[in-house]
Amino acid sequence: MTPAGRFAPSPSGELHVGNLRTAMLAWLFARSTGRDFLLRVEDLDRARAGAEAVQLRDLEAVGVTWDGAVVRQADRAAIYAEAIGRLTAAGLTYECFCTRREIQEAPSAPHAPQGAYPGTCRDLDPAELDFKRSTRPAAIRLRAGTTEYSVQDLLHGEFTGVVDDFVLRRNDGVTAYNLAVVVDDAAQGIDQVVRGDDLLPSTPRQAYLAMLLNIPIPEYAHVPLVVNSDGARLAKRDGAVTLGDLARAGVSAADVRKLILQSLGLAGGTLEQALATFRPSGLPREPWVWSGPQ
C-alpha cells in the first residue's frame, strides 16, 4: 500500500477559507514527500444534503487533487465493528450508561486529568449492569490503561495529552470519531496526518488507541487555524469566507488560492508551483487572521 496523506472533511456545509487552507497544506505535505493524497468524507452523523458535492467542487477549484475514489465513513460500519470487537475480546471496553449531564455533575476520579471521564460505569457489578441495560442503551467506552500519552508532531514537537475512557461507539450506535479516524487511516495506508491544531489535544487518545490495535501511528502535523479579527476560529458567520460567498463578491477561486499561499509565505499561483518553495520548517506558527481580500 502506497504511503499517503489525506484531507477528511465533514459534509456539514460549505468549506470556508480555513478549511481550504488546511486542505492545501495537507496536499503540499503529501506531495512534497512523494505520498499519495486521499480524500475521505467523514459523514457518520453530520451530513447535509448536497454539501459533499459542493466541498469536492471547491477543493478542485483551489487546485486540490486526490488519488483514487473518495471514501465515505458511512460505508465502513463493518470495519469499525470489527475493531471494537477486537478491543472487547481483549477486555478493553465496557458499557457506559451515563448522560452528558451525569458526567458533568460527577466528581472526578482521584488524580484524573481535568475533563476526563470519571469511570462511573467502569466496574459495574452484574446486577447494576442488568438494571442499567433496562433503562437506556449503552455507549461503548475504551478501558484505558493510562491517563496520558505522548505523540510527536512535526510542528509542535512532543505533545502529551489526556487519555481517558473515551467513547468508541455512542449509545445511538454511531461510531465515535476517535475510533473511526484511527481505523480509517490504517485501512487506507495513511501514514501522514495534517490537520488543524485544534485537533492536537485529541491526538494522544488516537495514538494510544492505534497502539492498542497494533496499528502504526502516523506522522502528525497540526497546522495553525484561520481566525477572525477577535481571534476566534473562522466560521461562516464571519461573512464572505466560502468560495461561493467570495465569488459573489467578485473574488475568484484563483484569487483565494493566491491569498492562502501568500499567507503561508509560498510563491506561485498554483499548488504545483508552490511545491518548489514548500518547507514545513518555514511555515508560520501563528494563526492567520482573516480580514477578507484586500
N, C-alpha and C positions, 0 to 999 in steps of 0.2 A: 504494500500500500504506500503510495507516494505521500511523503510528509506534506502537511497543509496548514494554512491559516484559514480564518473564517470570519464572516460577519453574520450575526444572528439576531435580526430584528423581531420584535413582537408586532403583529399586524393590527395594532390598536388605533392606528390613524396615520396621517402623513408623517414622513420623516422631516425633521427640521434641520437647520444648519449644523447643530451639534451632532446629530446622528450621522449626517453625511460626512462630517469631518472625521468622526471615528471610523466610519466605513472606509474612507480614503486612506487613513493611516493603517488600518488593518491590511488593506490591499498593498500598500507600499512596503510594510514589514514583510509580508509574504513574498511578494515578487522580488524584493531585493535580496532574499535569501534562497531563491530558487524553488520556493514552495508553490504547490497548487493553492488556489484560493477558492473556497467553497462558500455557498450561501445556504443558511438554514433558517427556516421560518419557525419561530417559537410561538406556536399557536395553540398551546394547551388550553388556555382559558381566556385569552384576551383578543380574540379575532373579531374584527369589524368587517362587515361585508364590503368587498371591493378594495380594502386597504392594501392587501398584499400586492395586487396588480399595480397600484399607484406607487408603492415603495420600489418595486422592481423597475418600473419605468424611470423613477427619479434616480436610482442608483446608476442605471445605464446612461442617463443624461449627463451625469457628472464624470463619467468615464470609468466607473467601477464595473469590471467584468468578472465573471466567475467561471469555474471549470465544472463540467458535469451538470446534472439535474439539480434543481432546488429540492432540498429535503424539508419535510414538514413534520414537526413533532407529533401532530395529531395522528400520524400514520404509524407511530412507533410504540404503541402501548405495550406490545408483547415483549420488547427488549427491556423496557423499564420493569415490567413484572418479573422477568427472569432475574434481573439484578437484585430486586428486593427479595426474591425467593432465595437467592444465594446468601444474602445477609441474614435472613431469617433462619436458614438452615444452620448457620454458624452461631446462632444465639445473639445476633447483633441488632435485633429490632424488638419493639414491643408496641402494644396497642395503647393509644392515648385518647382519652375522652374529654379532655379539658377544652373549655371555650376560651376565646381570647380574653374575655373579662376575668375568668378564673385565673388565668396565667398572670395577668397584670396585677391581680389582687393578692396572689400567693406570696408568702415570704420566700426570699431567695434561699437556696441551699447554702450551707456553710462553705465559705471560700469560693463560691461560684462567681464567675465574672458577671459584671453588670449586664443585664438583659438576657442572661442565659435562662433556658427552660429549667424550672426548679426541680424537675424529676417527680412530680406529683403521682404519675401513673407508672413509674419505673418498676416498682416492686409490689404490685397489687397481688393479694392472695387470691386463690381460685374463686372464693365466694364473692369478693369485691369485683373481680373481673366479670363474673356472670351477671351480677347486678348492673354494672355499668353498661354491659353489652345490651341489656334490656332497655336502657334509657336513651341511647343515641348511638349512631355509627362511630366507629373508631378511626382515627388517623393512625398512621404507622410512623413511629419515630426510630431514629438510629439510637442504639445503646452505645454511646461514645465511651471510649476508654481513656479520654484525656479531656482537659479543659482548654487547651490551646495547641496551636500547630503553627509551624513556620514555613513560609514559602520564599522563593527568590523571585524578584521582579526586576526586569531589565532597566526600569526607570526608577524604582523605589528601593532597590536593594533588598535586604532581608526584611520581611514583614511577618510579625507574629500576631495572630488574631484568635478570637474566641472560637472554640468548638464546644457545642453543647449537644444535647439530644435533639437535633433538629428533625423536622418533619421530612419524610421521604414520600409519603402519599397522604393527601388530605382526606378528611372524612367524607368528602363527596366523591372520592375515587380518582381525583385528578392527581397525576404525578407532580410532585413538587419540583421547583426549578433546580434546586441544588442537586438532586438525583438525576434529573433528565439531562442537564448540561454535561455532567461528568460522563454518563453513559454515551451520549451522542458524540462527544468529542472523541472518545476512544473508538467508537464504531466507525467513525469517518476518517480515522487516521490523523486527526488534528493534533499537532504537537506544538502549536504556537497559538496563544490566545491573546489577542489585542482588543481591549475594550475600555470603557470609561473608568476613571479611577474611583467613581462612586461605588463600583463593584469590588474594589480591593478588600474591604472588610469581610466579605463572604468567601473570599478565595481560600483561606485556610480550611474552612469546612469542606470545600470541594476537593482540595488536595488530600485532605485526610481520608475522605470517602474513597477517592481513587486508590489510595494506598490499601485500604481495606479490601477493595475489589480486585487488587493486583493489576491495576491499570496504570500505565505510565503517566506521570504528572507532566502536563505540558509546560512549555516555556511561557511565562506570563509577561505582558507589558501593559500596564494600566496608564492610559493617557489622560491628560487634563481635559476637563469638560469645557464646553462653551457656556458662558453665564451672561445674565443680563446686567444692566448698569447697577443693580443693587447687589450683585454678587451671587444671586440665586441661579440655580441650574436653568438653562434656557427652556422655555415651554412655548406652546403655540399662542398662549395668551399675551406673549410679549410682542405681538404684532406680526409684521411680514417676516416670517422665519422659515417658511417652507418654500420649495421651488414654485409651487402653484401661486402662493401669495406674492412672491418676489417677481414672478413673471408678469402678474397683473400690474405690478408697479414698474414694469419696464426693465427688469433685471433678468438677464438670460441665465440659463444653467452654466454656460461657459464663464460668465462673469462671476457666478457664485463659486465655481471651481477655482478660478484665479484668486478670489479673495481668501478662500480656505488655504490654498497653497502659500499665499503670502503670509498668512497668519502663522504658518509653520516654518517660515524662512526658506521656502523652497522656490527655485526658479523654474520657469517653464509654464506653458499654458495648458499642458495635458499631464496626466499622471505618468505616462511613459517618459515624457521629458523630465519630470520631477525626479524620477528614479536616479538620474545621473548624479544628483546632489543630495540624495536622501541618506542621512546618517542618524540612527537613533540617538547617539550621544549629542547631536546638535539640536534636538527638538526642544521647544520651550517647555518648561516645567510648571508654569503657572497657567491658570485658566485663561481662555481667550474671552475678552469682554466684547460681546456683540453689540454694535451700535448701528447696524444696518449698513448698506452700501454707501460709500462716500462719493 
